[in-house]
Amino acid sequence: MKIRIIGFEKDIEFEQNKINILKIENSNLFCNIIENINNNINGIENNEIMLLDESEEIIKMANKIYILFDIFNIEYNSKKILNKIYDQISEKMKLNQDYELETLSMKIRKYLTTEINEMPFEFIMKSELEIEDILKLFNLKIDETCYTTLLERLEFLINIISTLNIAEILIIPNIRLYLNEKEIIELYKYSMYNNVKLLIIERNLIKTKLSYEKIYYIDNEFDENIE
């Protein structure tokens, strides 16, 4: 896969064991690129930035890219993530043919029916209790308190993205504001191990090129370079 920014010659190509860094000096261009990617993810498609496969076919970013804006308030229990968790648990339980759960569902329904029949009203209810209903009933969520340091929280997000197939590409703007070089390299290693492609978008915080990095550089004159 690769990202193409219209008006620039060089595509951002995702390679194995490489971390893509997009360094942009111009503040307006920096904001515009991030805004356009975010719009695409949210279904507001435009022709300024495109995600392409090996055959140059356009891929919907919503299915492939996760962009992290606020690293201090990562939404581990967002609707998208919880739905993926519920789907996977439900599929496993259905494959295991959990008759105990089915029996429990029937008992709950019988109990409700007994109580309802005491009231002078007519009611309707679902014929079966779905596994998703039970998960929501118990408010099943990820325990966010298990991860304390910023690096741990970012690695946990990568783990979620990989395990639940949330996306293939994780975009993080300005990560050098928050992590030191050692932590950044650890993050790179963890993302590669979990097969999550990273795109780091930075302004002028890149002083040295780190291990695994491939830097796409656009200066204030909009000239391009690759390091």
ABEGO torsion letter per residue (X at the ends): XBBBBBGBABBBBBBBGBBBBBBBABAAAAAAAAAAAAAAAAGBBBAABBBBBAAGBBBBAAAABBBBABAABBBAABAAAAAAAAAAAAAAAAAAGBAAAAAAAAAAAAAAAAAAAABABBBBBBABBBAAAAAAAAGBBBBAAABABAAAAAAAAAAAAAAAGABABBBBBGAAAABBAAAAAAAAAAAAAAGBBBBBBBBAABABBBBGBBBBBBBAAGBBBBX
